[in-house]
Amino acid sequence: MAFQIDLTGKVVLITGVSSGIGLGAAHEFARAGAYVAGCSRKTKEDESVSAYLQAVETEGSRALYVQADVTQEKDLERLVEKVIKTFGRLDIVVSSAGMNIFEGAKRCTEERWNYNLELNLASHWHLAKLCQPYLKQSGEGVILLMTSNHAYSSIPGCFPYNVTKTAITGLVRSLAIEWGPDIRIVGIAPGFIDTAGNDTWFHSFPNATAERERTIALHPIKQIGTVEEVGALCVYLSSSMARFIDGTTILMDGGRSALMQDSW
């Protein structure tokens, strides 16, 4: 018998579905049979939102989209209310919305520091608190918090992004301790994933192609990850097969952290 994960009837809420990891996760959850609710700051008329809806609906699943800014608690409240009104339940949360806020410790302003805290840390906590009662009712609730390989090691200039990504690992542990056994909380720390955000990073160098090739060479696997691969991990971690995985963060970086990079 083929190995399959069936999430038919489950409802998943994913933030940041208009692009990148959020969009990839939405597609993979739909493939597993789950109903998918998603949000981003884009209007419903935006092409990226149409791509999200199509990705879910072409798999035969139901999709809901709500425009929301995750840094605004009122938006998050409205989002969760809409999900419950539409589907009547909530089983899984993938809190993935975020942004590469790379400023450097010396030149980072208070404004950018505070925005980074709101977007890349506090929003995960606020959303988790709002969803907690419904996930508890599910009896098998799962919260996946998207962090980064920057939580474990970083490079110059990535402050304050790397600070909040490190803090998420502590948030994962705290929520798992306090909200178990009804809800599991797991962090996912992707490395270089083929997204628009990382493409922007490559284009910040004089030769984007050369920098991309140099980055790929730093990975023992000799490639960078895809949003579908991160989405597939999300699906697995949300299933009963991963029931014993809780309170930890899984590093998904193609082996890059295993390497003393000056020796490759």
BELURMO-V459022 format. One record per residue. N is the residue number from 0. SS is DSSP state (A for helix, B for strand, O for the rest). Layout:
{{N;SS} {N;SS}}
This chain:
{{0;O} {1;O} {2;O} {3;O} {4;O} {5;O} {6;O} {7;O} {8;O} {9;O} {10;B} {11;B} {12;B} {13;B} {14;B} {15;O} {16;O} {17;O} {18;O} {19;A} {20;A} {21;A} {22;A} {23;A} {24;A} {25;A} {26;A} {27;A} {28;A} {29;A} {30;A} {31;O} {32;O} {33;O} {34;B} {35;B} {36;B} {37;B} {38;B} {39;B} {40;O} {41;O} {42;O} {43;O} {44;O} {45;O} {46;A} {47;A} {48;A} {49;A} {50;A} {51;A} {52;A} {53;A} {54;A} {55;A} {56;A} {57;O} {58;O} {59;O} {60;O} {61;O} {62;B} {63;B} {64;B} {65;B} {66;B} {67;O} {68;O} {69;O} {70;O} {71;O} {72;A} {73;A} {74;A} {75;A} {76;A} {77;A} {78;A} {79;A} {80;A} {81;A} {82;A} {83;A} {84;A} {85;A} {86;A} {87;O} {88;O} {89;O} {90;O} {91;B} {92;B} {93;B} {94;B} {95;O} {96;O} {97;O} {98;O} {99;O} {100;O} {101;B} {102;O} {103;O} {104;O} {105;O} {106;O} {107;O} {108;O} {109;A} {110;A} {111;A} {112;A} {113;A} {114;A} {115;A} {116;A} {117;A} {118;A} {119;A} {120;A} {121;A} {122;A} {123;A} {124;A} {125;A} {126;A} {127;A} {128;A} {129;A} {130;A} {131;A} {132;A} {133;A} {134;A} {135;A} {136;A} {137;A} {138;O} {139;O} {140;B} {141;B} {142;B} {143;B} {144;B} {145;B} {146;O} {147;O} {148;A} {149;A} {150;A} {151;O} {152;O} {153;O} {154;O} {155;O} {156;O} {157;O} {158;O} {159;B} {160;A} {161;A} {162;A} {163;A} {164;A} {165;A} {166;A} {167;A} {168;A} {169;A} {170;A} {171;A} {172;A} {173;A} {174;A} {175;A} {176;A} {177;A} {178;A} {179;O} {180;O} {181;O} {182;B} {183;B} {184;B} {185;B} {186;B} {187;B} {188;B} {189;B} {190;O} {191;O} {192;B} {193;O} {194;O} {195;A} {196;A} {197;A} {198;A} {199;A} {200;A} {201;A} {202;O} {203;O} {204;O} {205;O} {206;O} {207;A} {208;A} {209;A} {210;A} {211;A} {212;A} {213;A} {214;A} {215;A} {216;A} {217;O} {218;O} {219;O} {220;O} {221;O} {222;O} {223;O} {224;B} {225;O} {226;A} {227;A} {228;A} {229;A} {230;A} {231;A} {232;A} {233;A} {234;A} {235;A} {236;A} {237;A} {238;O} {239;A} {240;A} {241;A} {242;O} {243;O} {244;O} {245;O} {246;O} {247;O} {248;B} {249;B} {250;B} {251;B} {252;O} {253;O} {254;O} {255;A} {256;A} {257;A} {258;O} {259;O} {260;A} {261;A} {262;A} {263;O}}
